[in-house]
Amino acid sequence: MFSLLIVCEGPTDAVLVKAAFDNHLDDYVVTVLQPELSQIQDQGPFGGGWKGVRAWCQQVRRQGGLHQVLARGDALVIHADADIADDPEIACRKDCPPASATTDAVRKVIKNWLDEDPIPDRTILCVPSKATDAWAFVALFPNDPMVGGIECRDKPESLLVGRKPRLVRKKGSTYKKNRLTYEQSREIFRNQWKTITGTCTEAARFDADLAAVVSGHSGGPMRRR
């Protein structure tokens, strides 16, 4: 059975990654390496968010690189939202459009964390512009006028506040995501995946990369058609 390893900022991001794979595989197993969902209250030993992803990557680099991780599965997805480019520690934001200008810069940052360029085969970088919440919004509200230019819109999670399903709520100046509601919406994300990839260039890029890995897997499960 196909074994998928995921490193991501948070559990709601993992839901979108799995929804993408649902369109290519009928059956597979998932191991979330970061954050450790069994310890979701404290986000595991590295913490959550992009800094948790960075800490995971840096540890892997110290321990010998991604090849040792890939021995545990058939594919590894490493996710970070492109909006980390706005953080002073990253500071690689580019003009948008095109979305790829900033996502390419973030991809380079991830490779630097790992000290691996190119990254090994079967490793897939997932860098949504500006965040996976943009993909969720497109799936749930494909005809909303805000879909236009969604990849260049800051804080796409703000578009989900006050809408059903209640994926996001605003608390003060921060946005809180409902992990359970995201998980309950996974079927919608799966069914609307073609809409997402047709709208969001970085979703299409991610989908092409994962499709190449799945198609190259010998002896794997039957692929969806």
N, C-alpha and C positions, 0 to 999 in steps of 0.2 A: 504494500500500500504506500502511496505517495506520502512523504513526511515533510511538512512545512514548518519552518522555524521563523519566528517573527520577533523583531526588535523594533519597538515603536515608542512614541512619546507617552501614550496612554491607552487604556482598554477600549475606548470608543474608536480610536484609530485602527485598532486590530479588527474591529467589526467590519470596517470598510475594506480592509485588506482581504479578509475572508470572503466577503461578498464578491469581490473580484475573482477570487479563485473558484468560487462556487459556479461561475460561468464556464469553467474549463475542466473541472474535475467533478465526477459524481461522488467520489468517496476519497477522503484523505484525512490524515491526522495532523493536528496543530499543536505545536509547543511554543508558547510565548516566553521567550528568554528574558525580555525586558519590556515593561516592568513585570516583575514576578507576580502574577495575578493571585497566587495563594497568599501573598503578603500585601494585597492591594491597599490596606489601610495605611501602610507606610511606604508603599511603592517599591518595596524590596530594598536591597542593600545599596543601590545606586540612586535612589530617589526617582521621581517621575519627570516628565517633560523632556525637553531636548537635552538638558544637562545630564539626565539619566542615560540617554542614548550615548552622549559623548563619553561618560564614565565607562559605560559598557565597552564601547569601541576601544578606548584607551587600555582597558584591562586586557582585551583580546590581543591588542598589539603587543603588550608586555609578555603575554603568554604564548606567543608564537604565530599569531595571525589567524586569518579566517579559515584556512584549510582545516585546522583542528575542529572548528565549529561545524564546518560543512560535513565532517565525518559523521555527524549525528543526524543528518537529514538530507533530503533530496533538493531542497531549495531554502535559501535564507533571504528574507525580506528585511531591509533596514529602512525604517521610515523616520523622516523628520519633516515637519511643515516648513514651507518656504518663508513663513513669516519670522522665523528665527533670524533671518537676515537683518531684521530691524534691531536686534539686541546689540548693545554696544560691544559685547564680547565677540560678536560675529561680524557685524557691520559690513555686509556685502550686498546690500540692496541695490538693485539696478532699476532703471526705468521700465515700466510695464504699460502697454505691451512692448515686446513679447514677454510672456510669462517665463519663457525658457531662459531669459537673461539672468534672472535671479535664481531660478531653480538650478541652473548649471553651476552658478557660484556656490550654492549650498551643497550640491553634489561634490564639488571640489573640497569643501570644508569637511564633509564626512570622510572622504578618502584621506584627507590629512589626519583626521583623528585616528584612522586605522593604519596610516602610513602604508597604504596599498593603492597603487594606481598603475595599471588598471586593477580593478577588483577581480577576484577569481570568478570563473564561470559558476553558474548556479546561485550567484549573489545578485539580488535585484534591489536597486535603490528606488524608494517610493518617496517622492518629494512633491506633494500637492501644492498648488498655488491658489490662495495663500495658505489654506489649511484643508484638511479632510472635510471640514464642515461645509465647504463649498460644494463638494461632491454630494453630501447629504442633502443640501438645499436643492440642488438640481434634480435629484431623484424624487424628492417629495413635492416640489413645486416647479415642474419643468416649464410651465407656461407663464410663470411670474416674470414681469418686466425686469426684475433685478437679476435674472439669469444672464442677461446680456452683460458682458464684461466681468463676469463673476470672478475670473481668475486674477483680475487686477484690483479687486475690491478688498480693502483692509477689513479685518475682523468679520469674515463672512458668518461667523457664529452669531453675530448680532441679528442677522436676518431670521434666525430660528427662534428668537425670543418671542414668547406670547403666541406661538403657533402650535397646532397639534400635528403630530405627536410632540409631547413636551420634551424635546431633546436637550434644550438649553434654557437656563434661566439666568437672569442677571442679578448679582448680589453686590451692591455697591458699584465699584468700577470693574469688577471681575465677572467672568462668565463661568457658570458651573454646568458641566455636562452630566446628563443622566445616563449612566452606564447601562442600566436595565432597559431603558426605553430605546437606546441605540441597539441593543441586542435584539429587542423585540421587533425592530425595524429592518433587521438584516434581510428578510425575504424581499422587502420593498427595494432595498439597495441592490440586491441580486437581480431582481426582475428589471430594474431600471438601469442596469449597468451600461447597456448600449447607449442609453440617453446620456449618461454621465460621460462616457468616452467620446460621444459625438459633440459634446459641448465643451469639455475641459481637455485641453491639449495634453496636460500632464497626466491625466487619467488614461488617455489613449497611449501615451508613452509607456506608462507602467503596465498597461494591459498587453502591449506588444512584447515587452520584455518578459513578462511572466508566461505568455503564450509560447515564446521561444524555449523557455526552460521546460515547460510541461511537455511540449512536443518532442523535445530531445530526451525525455526520460524513457528509458527502455523498460519494458515489463510493468509499466504503471497501469492505473485503473483506466477504464474507458472514459474518454473525454466527452463532454457535452457537445452536442451539435446544434 
